Amino acid sequence: MKIMLIEDDTTMRSLLQTLLEMEGFDITPFTGNINKEEILRELKKNQPDTLIMDVHLQNLNGISLLTEIRESETAGRVKIIMTSGMDLKIECQEAGADGFLQKPYIPDDLLKFLRLEEE
C-alpha cells in the first residue's frame, strides 16, 4: 500500500515514516511547502492509496484542504485518515475523511486502520 504523509511536525513525520516502512508500507512523506496547490500537485503525481494528514498544518486548515481534495478529480478516491490533538472526528468525517485518530494515538490504532484498508 502506498501512503502519503502530510504532517508539518518533522519529528512526528519521521516517526510515522519509520514505523510504517518497518511494517512494509511504501511511504511518501510530503516535505514541500505546506500550501494547497503543492499538496494537490503531489497527490496527483504520487497517486497514493492512503493519505494521512494532520488537521493543523502551519497556516493551512487541513479540514478545508480535505474538502478540496474530495472535490478535486486529481486525487482519485484516495483513503484519507485525519489526525489532530483535538477531537475533530465529526468535522473530519463530514468533510470526507475515511478515518480520524486523535493525538497522541497508539501506533497499533493506525496500523489496524491501515490493515483494514488492505483487505
N, C-alpha and C positions, 0 to 999 in steps of 0.2 A: 504494500500500500504506500502510495506517495503522499506525504504530508508536508504542508507548508505552515511554518510558524510565523505569526505576526505578533511579536512581543517586543516592546521597546526597552524593557529591563534586560540588559545584556547578560546578567547573571542567570536570570530565570530562563532566557532563551537558550543559553549554553547548557544549563542543566537538563532542560527538556530535550534538546537535541541529543545529548549524550545518552539519556535514558531511552529515548525512542530508537536510536540507532542500535543500542545494545539489545533491544527487543526485535530487531530485524526490519524496522521500518526505513523507508527511503525518505530522508528529511531534507527539505529545502528551507533554511531559515531566511526570512526576509531581513536584509541588512541595509536596505536602501533608505532614502529619506521617507519619513512617515508622512505621506500625502496620498490622497485617494487615487490620483492619476497614476502614480508609480505603482501602487499596490495593484490596481486593476490591470495594468500592463503586465506585471509579473505573474498574476493569476492566469492571464491569457497565455503567456509564454510557457509557464510550467505545467498548467493543467493538472493540479493535484487532485487526488481523490478526496482528501480531507484538509480542511483549514482549521487551525487552532489559533484563535485571535483574542487578544485582550480587549476589554471594553474601553479602557482608558489608555490612549496612545498619544503621548505628548500633547499636542494641541489638536488632536483629531478624535472625534467621538466614534467609537467602534460600533455602536448601535446604528448610527447614521450610515456608516460605511457598510455594515451588514445589509441594510436596506438597499443601498446602491448595488451591492454585489448581487443580491437576489433579483433586482430589476435589470441587471446587465446580462446580455446574452453571451458576453465574452468569457464568463466564468463557468459556463455549463452548469451542471447540477452538482456542484461540489458540496460535500457534507461540511457543515460549519459548527465547530464547538467554540462557544464563547467562554471567557474566563474573566473574573473580576473579584476584587476584595469585598465588594458589596453584593448583597443579594439582589441581582437584577435578572433572575431566571425568567420571570414572566415577560419583562420588557424584551429580553433577547429572543424568547420563543415567539412573541408577537411580531418581531421584526424578521423572523425567518430562520432562527438558529435551530439546528438539529439537536443540540445539547448545550448544557451550561454546567460549569464547575466553579464553585466559589473558592477563592484562595483563602488560606492555604488548603490545598486539597492533597489527598493521598495519591501518589503516583498510580497505585493499583486502580483507583477510580477511573483515571484517564485510560489506562490500559484496558480495563473492562469495556469501556465505551468503544474503543478502537477495535477490539476483538469482535464486538457485535457487528461493527461495520463490515468486517471481513467476511462474515457468514453470508 
